[in-house]
Amino acid sequence: METGKIAVVTGASRGLGSVFARVLAEEGYTVALSGRNVEGLARVAARLPGPSFAYPLDVGDSGSVAAFRDAVLERFGRLDVLVNNAGIGIFKRLEEFSPEEVDEIFRVNVRGAWAVTVAFLPQLKAARGWVMMISSDVSTRTFPTGGPYAASKFALRALARTLQQENPELRVLELRPGAVDTSFAGSTPGAPGKEWFLQPDAVAEAVRFALRLPPQARLEELVLRSSLQAPEY
């Protein structure tokens, strides 16, 4: 069994998940990468400056979560940091959504984060570790075409707050980035019109900042937006 500091990142095959994994590796963590794109996980793992472990995971499937938890604990036996990054976005007017689309947003964005957190909660409590909920700046506001997505982030915020209240030995961070230049929701990184978006590396530095805080400091919330994004509240 490997020893040392262990971190799990969900949705790690691309975008923010991949840069979170890099920062954790640079900070001395062995990173367990998870996601539905196995080839993408392998590519990320190959670029990390330290040891890693890649395993397929669908956060919205209870059997997949259990299998991932068992694989991580068999390999490492502990967990110090959990980054709940997996998420999806569908954007259109409320009346245009199907019930299945709304269910899928909540299955991944809310139930998925809850399920993975609960699966590893004993190990995280034993380590007095970090749980980082990668939320959004829309976890406290709304916008047209973003109803179910924003609602899922409001719910994720509630989960983060409750988790902290119920488990004072943990450090629970709701990281709330604004628009980030990734392939989220089918967009193309660097596409025309995204010049004002925040770059993923900037968001990853917020994770590094949290990790370097002294043990007695608890960072509970951090909003991070491009200086070119409108300051909407």
MOTAJO-V663592 format. One line per field, one symbol per residue. ss: DSSP state (H for helix, E for strand, - for the rest). psi: psi as a letter, one per 20 degrees, with the letter a starting at -180 (. if undefined). Layout:
ss->???
psi->???
//
This chain:
ss->-----EEEE-----HHHHHHHHHHHH---EEEEEE--HHHHHHHHHH----EEEEE-----HHHHHHHHHHHHHHH----EEEE---------HHH--HHHHHHHHHHHHHHHHHHHHHHHHHHHHH--EEEEE--HHH-------HHHHHHHHHHHHHHHHHHHH----EEEEEEE--E---HHH-----------E-HHHHHHHHHHHH---------EEEE---------
psi->pqrappqppqljirchhhhgggggghjjqppopqrinhhgghgghhiqkrqrpppqpohjohhgggggghgghhghjrphpponhpqrpporqgiiqqhhggghghgghfhgggggghhjgghgghilapoooncqijijrrqpijfhghhhhgghghgggggghimiiroopopmqbpqnajpkjrppjqpijhiqqqhhhhhhhgggghiqqhipoohpopoqqiiqpmp.
//
